[in-house]
Amino acid sequence: MKKKIFALAVFTAVALSSTAWAQKFKPLDKSPMDLAAFVGAQGDIRVYYSRPQLNNRNMETLVPEGKVWRTGANEATVIEFTKDLKIQGKTIPKGRYGLFTIPGKENWTVIFNKDADQWGTYNYDPKKDVARVTATASTDDESLDVFSIVFSETGTLHLGWGNTRVSLEIKM
């Protein structure tokens, strides 16, 4: 009987300590990860990115013109597609790439880089670029506090943050 009571006490202690540990969650990431996807008859495109927030800051300060940006927060943004893509006459082989951008006033340079697994732009190497294309930039009356990436029904990739909007037509 003593062995059963001891075993029950040990089991209860372990169960309570496991429960207490399981309830300790880390605070919400300030730049949560998200996924934008386009599923088409010719193939799929997925973009994995973290969503920085302006929080009363200026986008132009956070993402200066003429400098390579990771196109999000934290780890570099990753784009992957199941079929070869054609963007502005350039063919990009199916695969997984780091998606970087260089902001400009009227156009942004969109970069597909072989090194998809890196933090930010610290190890960005332009020698690993597969392609660079130009995307049209515009402004919108609505300001987005949280950086967002979406696809239109036709496969156009849209980036939005603050009042800035960037669009890139992708063909598979």
Residue pairs with C-beta under 8 A, 6 or more apart in sequence:
29 50
29 74
30 52
30 53
31 50
31 51
31 52
31 53
31 72
31 73
31 74
32 50
32 51
33 48
33 49
33 50
33 51
33 74
34 48
34 49
34 50
34 51
34 148
34 149
35 46
35 47
35 48
35 49
36 46
36 47
36 49
36 149
36 150
36 151
36 157
37 44
37 45
37 46
37 47
37 151
38 44
38 45
38 151
38 155
38 157
38 170
40 155
40 172
42 83
42 172
43 81
43 82
43 83
43 94
43 172
44 81
44 82
45 79
45 80
45 81
45 82
45 85
45 151
45 155
45 157
45 170
45 172
46 79
46 80
46 81
47 77
47 78
47 79
47 99
47 149
47 157
48 77
48 78
48 79
48 80
49 71
49 72
49 73
49 77
49 78
49 99
49 147
49 149
50 72
50 73
50 74
50 75
50 77
51 72
51 73
51 146
51 147
51 148
52 62
52 72
52 73
52 146
52 147
52 161
53 145
53 146
53 147
54 62
54 143
54 145
54 146
54 161
54 162
55 145
59 161
59 162
59 164
63 69
63 103
63 161
64 103
65 103
65 104
65 105
66 102
66 103
66 104
67 102
67 103
68 100
68 101
68 102
68 111
68 121
68 124
69 100
69 101
69 102
69 103
69 121
70 76
70 77
70 100
70 120
70 121
71 77
71 99
71 100
71 101
71 149
71 159
72 147
72 149
73 147
74 119
74 120
75 117
75 118
75 119
75 120
76 98
76 99
76 100
76 113
76 115
76 116
76 117
76 118
76 119
76 120
76 121
76 124
77 98
77 99
77 100
77 149
78 96
78 97
78 98
78 99
78 116
78 117
79 96
79 97
79 98
79 99
79 112
80 95
80 96
80 97
80 116
81 92
81 94
81 95
81 172
82 94
83 94
83 172
84 91
84 92
84 93
84 94
84 172
85 91
85 92
85 94
85 170
85 171
85 172
86 92
86 170
86 171
86 172
87 110
87 131
87 133
87 168
87 169
87 170
87 171
88 133
88 134
90 131
90 133
92 112
92 130
92 131
93 130
96 116
97 112
97 113
97 114
97 116
97 130
98 111
98 112
98 113
98 114
98 115
98 116
98 117
98 118
98 124
99 110
99 111
99 112
99 113
100 110
100 111
100 113
100 121
100 124
101 108
101 109
101 110
101 111
101 135
101 159
101 166
102 108
102 109
102 111
103 137
103 164
104 137
105 137
106 136
106 137
107 134
107 135
107 136
107 137
108 134
108 135
108 137
108 159
108 166
109 132
109 133
109 134
109 135
110 132
110 133
110 134
110 135
110 168
111 129
111 131
111 132
112 129
112 130
112 131
112 132
113 124
113 125
113 128
113 129
113 130
114 128
114 129
114 130
115 123
115 124
115 125
115 128
118 124
133 168
135 157
135 159
135 166
135 167
135 168
136 166
136 167
136 168
137 164
137 165
137 166
138 164
138 165
138 166
138 167
139 163
139 164
139 165
140 160
140 163
140 164
140 165
141 163
142 163
143 162
143 163
144 160
144 161
144 162
146 161
147 159
147 160
147 161
148 159
148 160
148 161
149 157
149 158
149 159
149 160
150 158
150 160
151 157
151 158
152 158
154 169
155 169
155 170
155 171
155 172
156 167
156 168
156 169
156 170
157 167
157 168
157 169
157 170
158 165
158 166
158 167
159 165
159 166
159 167
160 166
